Amino acid sequence: MDDIKKRHLKVARVHDLNDPFEFEVATADRGVRRAFRAVKDWLHESIGILCFSRDWNDPVQWAHYADRHRGICLGFDIPREQLDTVIYSETLTEPSEALLQEAGNDRWEHFKQIISTKYIHWQYEKEERVYVDLRREEPDKDGHHFTDFSDEISLKEIIVGHRSTLTRDELKDALGDLASQVSLCKARLAFKSYTVVPQLNQSLW
């Protein structure tokens, strides 16, 4: 609700992500591992991440990321070219020692491939990422970075968890003059499958 009122999203940083395998590489060479971990430290200071999912219907995501279905899901329109699709793999990415020593786009693309690859068991998230240059913006007083809603990160819908007590009026108050542009929906559990679906009976919300 605070993000809705302030019209921004908190930017995640590499060391704060919940998977410790983020930016790990497949090598037993101690020097190469040390070098890539130094790059990981640089990425933590320089690059932020906004994490999205392609849909909101998986009950595991509601359990993990929405306070056991008591939270809300925000739906955004984002240009396709702004998004990087996470790759799910059974193996770690092979590091390129040559690119580690170079500068330029090839080096960044290699780093982005590594940080965009996750263990295959994370695939239920259907994750898409937007990378943010932290060097262009000052953090707040607590050291956090935020990205404002914009034409490229445009809030279009809010799905309220089936255990949430939030009302339409509370959401409309938080949205202010965005209320007419954002659709509101209550979620419910599907009757015949492990799926979260829209509640079509408006009298129940």
C-alpha positions as CSV (number, residue, x, y, z in Angstrom):
1,M,0.0,0.0,0.0
2,D,2.9,2.4,0.7
3,D,4.3,1.7,-2.8
4,I,0.9,2.4,-4.3
5,K,0.6,5.7,-2.4
6,K,4.1,6.8,-3.2
7,R,3.9,5.4,-6.8
8,H,7.2,3.6,-6.7
9,L,8.8,0.1,-6.3
10,K,11.7,-0.8,-4.1
11,V,14.7,-1.9,-6.1
12,A,16.4,-5.1,-5.0
13,R,20.2,-5.4,-4.8
14,V,22.3,-8.4,-5.6
15,H,23.4,-9.4,-2.1
16,D,19.9,-9.0,-0.8
17,L,18.2,-11.5,-3.2
18,N,16.8,-14.6,-1.5
19,D,18.8,-17.1,-3.6
20,P,22.5,-17.3,-2.6
21,F,23.3,-18.9,-5.9
22,E,22.6,-15.6,-7.7
23,F,25.7,-14.8,-9.8
24,E,27.5,-18.1,-8.9
25,V,29.5,-19.8,-11.7
26,A,30.5,-23.3,-12.5
27,T,34.2,-23.5,-11.7
28,A,36.5,-25.0,-9.2
29,D,39.2,-22.5,-9.9
30,R,39.5,-20.4,-6.7
31,G,40.9,-17.4,-8.5
32,V,38.1,-17.3,-11.0
33,R,35.5,-17.7,-8.2
34,R,37.2,-14.9,-6.3
35,A,37.2,-12.6,-9.4
36,F,33.5,-13.2,-10.1
37,R,32.6,-12.6,-6.5
38,A,34.4,-9.2,-6.8
39,V,32.2,-8.5,-9.8
40,K,29.2,-9.5,-7.7
41,D,30.2,-7.0,-5.1
42,W,30.4,-4.3,-7.9
43,L,27.0,-5.3,-9.2
44,H,25.6,-5.0,-5.7
45,E,26.7,-1.3,-5.7
46,S,25.9,-0.5,-9.3
47,I,22.9,-2.5,-10.5
48,G,19.5,-2.9,-9.0
49,I,16.8,-5.4,-10.0
50,L,13.0,-5.2,-10.3
51,C,11.6,-8.7,-10.2
52,F,8.2,-9.5,-11.9
53,S,6.3,-12.7,-12.8
54,R,4.4,-13.3,-16.1
55,D,1.2,-14.2,-14.3
56,W,-0.3,-14.2,-10.8
57,N,-2.1,-17.5,-10.7
58,D,0.4,-19.7,-8.9
59,P,-0.6,-20.3,-5.2
60,V,3.0,-20.9,-4.2
61,Q,3.9,-17.3,-5.2
62,W,1.0,-16.0,-3.1
63,A,2.2,-18.1,-0.2
64,H,5.9,-17.0,-0.5
65,Y,5.6,-13.4,-1.5
66,A,2.2,-12.2,-0.5
67,D,2.0,-13.0,3.2
68,R,0.3,-16.3,2.7
69,H,-2.4,-14.9,0.5
70,R,-3.1,-11.9,2.8
71,G,-1.2,-9.4,0.6
72,I,-1.8,-8.0,-2.9
73,C,-0.3,-8.4,-6.3
74,L,0.5,-5.4,-8.5
75,G,0.2,-5.8,-12.3
76,F,2.3,-3.6,-14.6
77,D,2.6,-2.9,-18.3
78,I,6.3,-2.9,-19.2
79,P,7.7,-2.7,-22.8
80,R,9.1,-6.1,-23.8
81,E,12.5,-4.6,-24.6
82,Q,12.9,-3.5,-21.0
83,L,12.5,-7.0,-19.7
84,D,15.0,-9.9,-19.3
85,T,13.6,-13.3,-19.0
86,V,15.1,-15.5,-16.3
87,I,16.6,-18.7,-17.5
88,Y,16.0,-21.8,-15.4
89,S,18.7,-24.4,-15.5
90,E,19.9,-27.6,-13.8
91,T,23.5,-26.5,-14.0
92,L,25.5,-23.3,-13.1
93,T,26.7,-21.1,-16.0
94,E,30.2,-21.6,-17.3
95,P,32.2,-18.5,-16.7
96,S,34.2,-16.7,-19.4
97,E,37.6,-15.7,-18.1
98,A,38.3,-13.7,-21.3
99,L,35.2,-11.6,-20.9
100,L,36.1,-11.0,-17.2
101,Q,39.1,-9.1,-18.4
102,E,37.3,-7.0,-21.0
103,A,35.0,-4.0,-21.0
104,G,31.9,-3.3,-23.1
105,N,28.6,-4.8,-24.0
106,D,29.8,-8.4,-24.4
107,R,31.1,-8.4,-20.8
108,W,27.8,-6.9,-19.5
109,E,25.8,-9.4,-21.5
110,H,27.8,-12.3,-20.0
111,F,27.3,-11.0,-16.5
112,K,23.6,-10.5,-17.2
113,Q,23.3,-14.1,-18.4
114,I,24.9,-15.3,-15.2
115,I,22.7,-13.2,-12.9
116,S,19.6,-14.1,-15.0
117,T,20.1,-17.9,-14.6
118,K,18.5,-19.6,-11.7
119,Y,18.1,-23.2,-10.5
120,I,15.3,-25.0,-12.4
121,H,13.2,-25.4,-9.2
122,W,12.6,-21.7,-9.3
123,Q,10.8,-21.9,-12.6
124,Y,7.3,-21.6,-11.0
125,E,8.1,-17.9,-10.6
126,K,8.1,-17.3,-14.4
127,E,10.3,-14.4,-13.6
128,E,11.1,-11.3,-15.7
129,R,13.6,-8.7,-14.6
130,V,14.3,-5.0,-15.2
131,Y,17.8,-3.9,-14.4
132,V,18.3,-0.4,-12.9
133,D,21.5,1.7,-12.9
134,L,21.9,2.6,-9.2
135,R,24.6,5.1,-10.0
136,R,22.1,7.5,-11.5
137,E,19.9,7.9,-8.4
138,E,20.6,8.7,-4.8
139,P,19.2,6.3,-2.2
140,D,16.8,7.4,0.5
141,K,18.0,8.0,4.1
142,D,17.9,4.3,4.9
143,G,20.0,3.4,1.9
144,H,17.1,2.0,-0.2
145,H,16.6,2.7,-3.9
146,F,13.2,3.1,-5.6
147,T,11.9,3.3,-9.1
148,D,8.9,5.5,-9.8
149,F,5.9,4.3,-11.7
150,S,6.1,5.7,-15.2
151,D,5.0,5.1,-18.8
152,E,7.5,2.2,-18.9
153,I,6.5,0.8,-15.5
154,S,2.8,1.5,-15.6
155,L,0.5,0.2,-12.9
156,K,-2.6,-1.4,-14.5
157,E,-4.2,-3.8,-12.0
158,I,-4.3,-4.8,-8.4
159,I,-5.2,-8.3,-7.4
160,V,-6.1,-8.6,-3.7
161,G,-5.3,-11.9,-2.0
162,H,-8.2,-14.1,-1.0
163,R,-7.3,-13.8,2.7
164,S,-6.8,-10.0,2.5
165,T,-9.2,-7.7,4.4
166,L,-8.4,-4.7,2.1
167,T,-11.5,-3.0,0.6
168,R,-12.0,-1.4,-2.8
169,D,-12.4,2.0,-1.1
170,E,-9.1,1.7,0.7
171,L,-7.4,0.9,-2.6
172,K,-9.1,3.7,-4.4
173,D,-8.0,6.1,-1.7
174,A,-4.4,4.9,-2.0
175,L,-4.5,5.2,-5.8
176,G,-5.8,8.7,-5.8
177,D,-6.1,10.0,-9.4
178,L,-4.8,6.7,-10.7
179,A,-8.0,4.9,-9.6
180,S,-9.7,5.3,-13.0
181,Q,-6.7,3.7,-14.8
182,V,-6.2,0.7,-12.6
183,S,-8.5,-2.3,-12.5
184,L,-9.2,-4.0,-9.1
185,C,-9.8,-7.7,-8.6
186,K,-10.2,-10.0,-5.6
187,A,-8.6,-13.4,-5.9
188,R,-10.0,-16.7,-4.8
189,L,-8.9,-20.3,-4.9
190,A,-10.1,-22.3,-7.9
191,F,-12.6,-25.0,-7.2
192,K,-11.1,-27.8,-9.2
193,S,-7.3,-27.1,-9.5
194,Y,-4.3,-25.7,-7.6
195,T,-4.8,-22.2,-9.1
196,V,-5.6,-18.7,-7.9
197,V,-8.3,-17.1,-10.1
198,P,-10.4,-13.9,-10.1
199,Q,-13.4,-13.7,-7.8
200,L,-16.2,-13.0,-10.3
201,N,-19.0,-12.6,-7.6
202,Q,-18.7,-8.9,-6.9
203,S,-21.0,-9.3,-3.8
204,L,-18.2,-11.2,-2.1
205,W,-15.9,-8.2,-2.1
